Amino acid sequence: MDSLTISLLLGATLGVLYGVLSYANYRYALGLPQARFLLWAFGGMTVRMMVTLIAITLVITLTGVELFPFLGSFFVLFVGGLIWEVRQLHRHPPNQVD
């Protein structure tokens, strides 16, 4: 595979992984009391963001990815995952978690 394809795939993988972990975290947190919900929601967001930033930094510095395709594919799927997550969470009130 060429460098462009690898860059796109790595960025897409990180973006999708962030979205899946984010959705799973919020779905779990919805079943908790409000104080614990806030801890899980904001604590999970903080941890995910830090781990994601570290992963992006490591991928950029340690591999030969092309910067703009890597970041572009990450951000497209990152934002798409956020939109999907918000839509899913608004469909289920907090007491109706599957």
For each residue, the residues with C-beta under 8 A, 3 or more apart:
1: 5 6 9
2: 5 6
3: 6 7 64 65 66
4: 7 8 66 69
5: 1 2 8 9
6: 1 2 3 9 10 63 65
7: 3 4 10 11 65 66 67 69 70 73
8: 4 5 11 12 69 70 73
9: 1 5 6 12 13 73
10: 6 7 13 14 59 63 65 70 73
11: 7 8 14 15 65 69 70 71 72 73 74 75 77
12: 8 9 15 16 73 74 77
13: 9 10 16 17
14: 10 11 17 18 52 55 56 59 74 78
15: 11 12 18 19 73 74 75 76 77 78 80 81
16: 12 13 19 20 77 81
17: 13 14 20 21
18: 14 15 21 22 48 52 78 81
19: 15 16 22 23 77 78 80 81 82 84 85
20: 16 17 23 24 81
21: 17 18 24 25 48
22: 18 19 25 26 44 45 48 81 82 85
23: 19 20 26 27 81 84 85 88
24: 20 21 27 28
25: 21 22 28 29 40 41 44 45 48
26: 22 23 29 30 41 44 85 89
27: 23 24 30 31 89 97 98
28: 24 25 31 32 40
29: 25 26 32 36 37 40 41 44
30: 26 27 37 89 92 94 97
31: 27 28 94 97
32: 28 29 36 37 40
33: 36 37
34: 37 38
35: 38 39
36: 29 32 33 39 40
37: 29 30 32 33 34 40 41 94
38: 34 35 41 42
39: 35 36 42 43
40: 25 28 29 32 36 37 43 44
41: 25 26 29 37 38 44 45
42: 38 39 45 46
43: 39 40 46 47
44: 22 25 26 29 40 41 47 48
45: 22 25 41 42 48 49
46: 42 43 49 50
47: 43 44 50 51
48: 18 21 22 25 44 45 51 52
49: 45 46 52 53
50: 46 47 53 54
51: 47 48 54 55
52: 14 18 48 49 55 56
53: 49 50 56 57
54: 50 51 57 58
55: 14 51 52 58 59
56: 14 52 53 59 60 71 74
57: 53 54 60 61
58: 54 55 61 62
59: 10 14 55 56 62 63 65 70
60: 56 57 63 65 67 70
61: 57 58
62: 58 59
63: 6 10 59 60
64: 3
65: 3 6 7 10 11 59 60 69 70
66: 3 4 7 69 70
67: 7 60 70 71
68: 71 72
69: 4 7 8 11 65 66 72 73
70: 7 8 10 11 59 60 65 66 67 73 74
71: 11 56 67 68 74 75
72: 11 68 69 75 76
73: 7 8 9 10 11 12 15 69 70 76 77
74: 11 12 14 15 56 70 71 77 78
75: 11 15 71 72 78 79
76: 15 72 73 79 80
77: 11 12 15 16 19 73 74 80 81
78: 14 15 18 19 74 75 81 82
79: 75 76 82 83
80: 15 19 76 77 83 84
81: 15 16 18 19 20 22 23 77 78 84 85
82: 19 22 78 79 85 86
83: 79 80 86 87
84: 19 23 80 81 87 88
85: 19 22 23 26 81 82 88 89
86: 82 83 89 90
87: 83 84 90 91
88: 23 84 85 91 92
89: 26 27 30 85 86 92
90: 86 87
91: 87 88
92: 30 88 89 96 97 98
93: 96
94: 30 31 37 97
95:
96: 92 93
97: 27 30 31 92 94
98: 27 92
